[in-house]
Amino acid sequence: MTIVDAKKLKTIAFGDTPTEHLYLILFHPKMKFRNHLPPNCPPEDAKEADGNVYMLINDNTPKPEDFQSKREKNPDKPPFEPNERECNACGLSVYTEISELLSTRSRHRGFRKMKPAVGTLTSNLGVIKPTPSLDSPSHHTFWVSSDATPWLAFKVINLPIESGIET
């Protein structure tokens, strides 16, 4: 049996003679991402998106513009250094814990009028990587694939007024 690096894997041959079967393992085709990403972005250690995440959106209905990265919204700003920071600016901030999303919203004036939304990510939407901070250990960066429509996977969360957080 031939064993190769999984990143380069396209086929595995079982047996050494032409009469033995050749088995193909079909992997998800190499995902394409938006054009604004710097080299080596998303990083190799980003995983296929999977599971529920929370993010802030501008209105009561998720729209394509809610899923533009900081870089897409500000294309004329100089790139962040090092490249890892620029790569993160080309993705979207999402959280696996709603409490951290709400805490971030309350700490940043520009986010206070935004609406919390929940979405179920799947592998066809893009890739995700944990990018925690001291204040937000559940923070992740989500890089959306070029043909994905993630706004269809999200819905606004209406929080009760007694939660003390106006939505």
VENHUSUL-V947630 format. One record per backbone hydrogen bond with DSSP energy under -0.5 kcal/mol. CO is the residue of the C=O (numbers start at 1). NH is the residue of the N-H. E is the energy in kcal/mol with one decimal. If there is no record, write none. Layout:
co:CO nh:NH e:E
co:CO nh:NH e:E
This chain:
co:5 nh:8 e:-1.4
co:5 nh:9 e:-0.7
co:10 nh:25 e:-0.7
co:12 nh:14 e:-0.5
co:12 nh:23 e:-1.3
co:13 nh:2 e:-1.2
co:13 nh:15 e:-0.6
co:17 nh:20 e:-1.5
co:21 nh:14 e:-1.0
co:21 nh:23 e:-0.5
co:23 nh:12 e:-1.9
co:24 nh:26 e:-0.6
co:25 nh:27 e:-0.6
co:32 nh:146 e:-2.6
co:34 nh:37 e:-1.1
co:38 nh:41 e:-0.9
co:43 nh:46 e:-1.9
co:47 nh:128 e:-3.0
co:51 nh:121 e:-3.2
co:53 nh:119 e:-2.5
co:54 nh:95 e:-2.4
co:55 nh:117 e:-2.5
co:57 nh:115 e:-3.1
co:63 nh:66 e:-1.6
co:64 nh:67 e:-1.8
co:65 nh:68 e:-1.1
co:69 nh:73 e:-2.2
co:70 nh:74 e:-1.3
co:72 nh:75 e:-0.6
co:74 nh:77 e:-1.3
co:82 nh:85 e:-1.0
co:82 nh:86 e:-1.4
co:83 nh:87 e:-2.9
co:84 nh:88 e:-2.2
co:85 nh:89 e:-1.9
co:86 nh:90 e:-0.8
co:87 nh:90 e:-0.9
co:88 nh:91 e:-1.5
co:89 nh:70 e:-0.6
co:89 nh:71 e:-2.0
co:91 nh:70 e:-0.7
co:92 nh:94 e:-0.5
co:92 nh:142 e:-2.6
co:94 nh:140 e:-3.1
co:95 nh:54 e:-2.8
co:97 nh:100 e:-0.6
co:97 nh:101 e:-1.4
co:98 nh:102 e:-2.6
co:99 nh:103 e:-1.9
co:100 nh:104 e:-2.5
co:101 nh:105 e:-2.4
co:102 nh:106 e:-2.1
co:103 nh:107 e:-1.6
co:104 nh:108 e:-1.4
co:107 nh:109 e:-0.6
co:108 nh:111 e:-2.2
co:108 nh:112 e:-0.8
co:109 nh:112 e:-1.0
co:111 nh:114 e:-1.9
co:115 nh:57 e:-2.7
co:116 nh:157 e:-3.0
co:117 nh:55 e:-2.0
co:118 nh:155 e:-2.2
co:119 nh:53 e:-2.4
co:119 nh:121 e:-0.7
co:121 nh:51 e:-1.8
co:122 nh:125 e:-2.1
co:122 nh:126 e:-0.6
co:123 nh:126 e:-0.6
co:125 nh:145 e:-2.6
co:126 nh:49 e:-2.6
co:127 nh:143 e:-2.6
co:128 nh:47 e:-2.8
co:129 nh:141 e:-2.8
co:136 nh:133 e:-1.2
co:136 nh:139 e:-1.8
co:138 nh:96 e:-1.3
co:139 nh:131 e:-2.2
co:140 nh:94 e:-2.4
co:141 nh:129 e:-2.1
co:141 nh:143 e:-0.5
co:142 nh:92 e:-2.6
co:142 nh:144 e:-0.6
co:143 nh:127 e:-2.0
co:144 nh:34 e:-0.8
co:145 nh:148 e:-1.6
co:149 nh:152 e:-1.8
co:150 nh:153 e:-1.9
co:151 nh:154 e:-0.7
co:153 nh:120 e:-1.3
co:155 nh:118 e:-2.6
co:156 nh:158 e:-0.6
co:157 nh:159 e:-0.8
co:160 nh:163 e:-1.9
co:161 nh:164 e:-2.1
co:164 nh:166 e:-0.6
